[in-house]
Amino acid sequence: MPAGEGDAQRTAEAVARRSYGKLVAFLAARTRDVAAAEDALAEAFASALADWPRTGAPDNPEAWLMTVARRKLIDASRRRKTSANFEPQLQLIAEELGASDAMDIPDQRLALMFACAHPAIEESLRAPLILQVVLGLNAETIASSFLASPSAMSKRLVRAKDKIRQAGIPFEIPVREDLPARLSAVLDAIYAAFTEGWTDPAGTDAARRDLTGETLFLANLTAELMPDEPEALGLAALMFHAEARRPARRNAAGDFVPLAEQDIDLWNTRQIDQANALIRRAGARESLGRYELEAALQSAHAHRRLTGRDNWLEIVALYDALQMIVASPVVAINRALAIAELEGPGGALDAMPDAEADPRLSGYQPYWAARADLLARWGAKREAAQAYDMAIGLERDPAVRRFLQKRKSITASDKP
Amino acid sequence: MQYLLMIYGEEGGWNALPEAAQKEGLAAYTAYGEALRKAGKLINANRLRDTPDATRVTVANGKTKVQDGPYADTKEQLGGYYLIEAKDLDEAISWAARCPGASHGIVEVRPVWEM
């Protein structure tokens, strides 16, 4: 390998991570043709990997890639001149590219994210779409993260990009009245991708582990681009709190360790500080949204473990507030578990949602795990064992299965 | 871009309305059309007759087949449309949401294929 090759590769990878979405957003802003922008950019990266080892990486790699990609984009439009709307397309590209100085490319990634999370895009595709066009992840990686087939995922992503262009989905930050709902679609998509990354907390699956890092980057980026939106700050804080505890969630044998038993020396205190700083910035404003509340909850859990000071009253109050905004069984279950710490398992069992009233719960693993735990503490051994069996049968992480099996056998051998 | 806003609703619903409500509905549609026109967005709009007046035509093997009734026999039927000019999907959606048809039925927004 020639001396410069490794450097050129590293520079290209660094620019790809930092600037991929920025360049796609800029190239596609006027024509809304995300696929064409991605193709042009891919060609520009290929040229970079061919040229930079010989010539050395340019001083401003972003501007270099922009210049090459805009040329590729115009070439591609020319080649497709059979297409009926070729002239206006070319006009748009030329105007946009001519008007702007490549040294100072405006950051339109946020507008691109709003296009990807538009209500006209199918909800389950919004997160994959953002991961692909803002971060440049390939369809295979995304498919494995979302437990989908690569070819199906690839086709659906192509379809979604076609829709952005053909249906005229705007590349814009929505007007004030639409902003809260539309922003929450963007944040929900980022969070959905993050929780997919969490389904492999042991980090054995490379695609999933990377996804957590990538989505943290996205959440941070959104918070930076919308510093006045408490929910954007709240989501980033929530994710940093969760990430900070990752090293403590497994013991040396790879077994699952619940929060109450985690070794706090393994927590990443820098990330906890970062999260708390974000919460303080968000809290300076009036409204309390879903992510801000969830971040406050994570912060309170961390605070309790770090100081040893009981704060379950505060935690139950935060869950009460969250339940007013998000009427989800997940919130109700976590609230019941907090009530157990305050009032004991009896009150908590009363606070649990009813599986007969909500059929979704019967296939929801955390519901059965929570119920099993509460029943065991309450002394209802037989019902607890049945609930543990349900939880074990519904779990896909072997480490969590082992943890639940251990809990189940401890319950069975307990003196009545 | 041009968008076709298609109003789907339950047929017979209109006739079942009391006269006062029909009057109100008519006034709402008139006002909506007027607002579109004044904003310079309206290209064309029409109300369609009910599906008992619909006829399906197909040509296969050189033979024309003519049948009574609409293409899809569903409860919600196409009852009218607005062809509008909008800068993007969001603008089209905001006009669709103002259409009285969105309150008593469904408005489907379809971008027009630009030639």
HADDOCK unambig.tbl for C-alpha pairs under 7 A between the chains (distance, minus, plus):
assign (segid A and resid 84 and name CA) (segid B and resid 115 and name CA) 5.82 0.50 0.50
assign (segid A and resid 85 and name CA) (segid B and resid 115 and name CA) 6.74 0.50 0.50
assign (segid A and resid 167 and name CA) (segid B and resid 89 and name CA) 6.24 0.50 0.50
assign (segid A and resid 167 and name CA) (segid B and resid 111 and name CA) 5.36 0.50 0.50
assign (segid A and resid 168 and name CA) (segid B and resid 88 and name CA) 4.89 0.50 0.50
assign (segid A and resid 168 and name CA) (segid B and resid 89 and name CA) 5.06 0.50 0.50
assign (segid A and resid 169 and name CA) (segid B and resid 88 and name CA) 6.04 0.50 0.50
assign (segid A and resid 169 and name CA) (segid B and resid 89 and name CA) 5.06 0.50 0.50
assign (segid A and resid 169 and name CA) (segid B and resid 90 and name CA) 6.82 0.50 0.50
assign (segid A and resid 170 and name CA) (segid B and resid 88 and name CA) 5.86 0.50 0.50
assign (segid A and resid 170 and name CA) (segid B and resid 89 and name CA) 6.68 0.50 0.50
assign (segid A and resid 170 and name CA) (segid B and resid 90 and name CA) 6.88 0.50 0.50
